[in-house]
C-alpha cells in the first residue's frame, strides 16, 4: 500500500511540474523574449489582417509572384494539419509524372534545367523557402509579369536571401512570402 501511495504522489507532483510549471515557464520566456516567433511568425498587412506565416509555405500561382516548392500535403496545398513525410519514392511513377507536370508549368527546357526544389516537395510538404537557384530561375517570369528590370528583381532576391548561420549551418535560401511581399511593396512598380 505504501508503494501505491508513493506512486500516486509522484504522479501528481510530476504532472504538476511537467504539465503546468514547465509549459508555463516556456510560455512566459517565449512571449517575453521571442513574441514574434512564439506567435507563429505571422506577417500582417497594413489593415492588420494576417497575410501568412514565415514558417509555413503558401501556394502562389500568379505569374507576378515567386512560386514555392510543390506541396504534397493532402486535401489542399500547404495543409499544416497534414504535415509529414510526403515525398514519393524515387521508383514511384507518380513522382516522374508530378515532376514533368511541375516542369511544364515552369516552362522548363533542356537548355534551362529547373532547380530540383521547384519540382519536388519537401519532406514536410510545408517549406516556406526555396533555394537561391530556384529564385534566380524564376526572375525572367516575375520581371516580365511585373514589367520590372531583371536587375531590380535580382536585387530584391538578394535583399531577402538568408545565409547559413555562422557561414556553414544550413543552406542559402529565400523565404517566398517575404520576397513576394517585398515585390508588392517595391515603389518602382
N, C-alpha and C positions, 0 to 999 in steps of 0.2 A: 504494500500500500504506500510505503514511503517513496518508492521509485515512481509510482504513478503521480503522486503529489508533486514531486520534483520535476517530472516531465511536463506537467501542466503549467507550473510556474515558469519553467524555462521557455515553453511555447509562448506564453503570454508576454514575457519580457522581450524575447527575440522578435515577436510580432510587432510590438510597440517600437522597438529600435529600427527594425528593417522596414516596417510598413508605414511608420509615421515620422519618426525623428529623422532618419537618413533622407527620405524623399523631401521632407520639409527643408532641411539644410541645403540640399541640392537646388531646390526651387528658389530659395532666397538668394543663394550665390548666383544662380543663373539670371534671375531678374535684376539683381544689383550690378553684377559685373558684365553680363552679356545680354542685355534685354532684347536687342535686335535678333540675335541668334536664338535665344530661348523662346522667342515668339514666332519662330518659323522663317526668319529672314524674308518677310513679306515686303514687297515693293508696292507703294501706294501711288495713285495718280494725284493730280492737283485737287481733285474733289474728294480726296481721302477714300477712294474706292480701291480695293486690292487689285493689282494687276497680275500678280503671280509671286511665286517664291523663287529665290535664287538657288534653292536646294532641289527643286523638282522640275524636271524638263516640261516643256509645253510644246504643243504642236503648232507650228507656223506653216501655212500653206501659200500665203500670198507671195508673189514674186519679189515684192519690195522688202521682204524680211529674210534674214538668215534662217535656214532650216536646222532644226535639231536632228539628233540621231533618230532613226526609226524607233518607235516604241513597240514592244512585243507584249504589252500588258493586255489582259482580256477585257472585253466589253467596249472599252473606248481607249484611245491613246493616252498614255501617261496617267493611268488609273493607279493612284497611290495605294489603293487597297489591294491591288493585285501585284505588288512588287515581289520580285523573286527571280530566281534563275530562269530566264525566259528565252535564251538563245536556242536555236535549233542546232542539232549536231551537225558536224561537217559532212556527213554522208546522207543527211536528210534532203530529199529532192525539193522540199518546200523552201529550204534555205536558198538554193540556187534560183528558184522562182522569185522569191522575195528580193534577192539581190538584183536580179535582172529588172524587176519592176521598179525598184528604187533608182537604179542607174538610168533607166529610161526617163524617169521623172526628172532626173538631174541632167538629162541630155548628154550623157557620157558618150565618149567616142574612144577609139583605140589610141588616138593621139593625146587624149586628155583623160587619163585614168582617175577615177573617183577615189578619194581617200576612204579607207575601209570603214571609218566610223560614220560615214554618211549613208552606208548601205547595210550596216549590221546594227542590231540593237545591243545595248549594253547588258551586262549581267543582271542588273536590277530592272532594266527597261524604263528607268526614270532619269537617266543622266541629264543634267541641265547644261552640260558643257560639251563642246566639240574641240577637236584638235585645231591648232593654228593652220595646218594644211587644209582642213575641211572649211575653215572660214575663208582662207585665201581662194579656194576653189570656187566659192560662191560669189566672189567680188563682181565678175562681169554681169551676172544676172541682176544682182541687187543694184549696182550702179546704173545699169540701163533702165530698170524699173523706176528708179528714183530720179533719173536724169542728173546724176552726180558724177563727178570725175572719179576715175578709178583710184587715183592717189588719195582723194578725200576719204573714200570708203576704207582704203587700206590703213590710213592714219587712224580712223575710228576703231578699227580692229586692234591696232597696236596699242591704243589708249586703253582698251578693255581686255587686254591679254593678262592672264595671271601666270606667273612664272613659278617654277619649283621652289619650295621653301628651302632656304639655305643653299639654293642653286642645284640641289640634287634630289630632294624629296618630292616626288610627284612628277607630273608632266606639264609642259606648257599647254595652256588651254584657254578657251574663250567661253564665257558664260553667255549663252544665246539670248536670254531675256535681257540681260544688262546691255548687250550690244544692240539689240533691236530698239530698246528704249533710247539709247544714245543716238541711233539713227533718226528716230522720231523727233528728238529734241534738237537735232542739228539745225542751226539757224540759217545755214546756206541753202536749205531746201526751198 
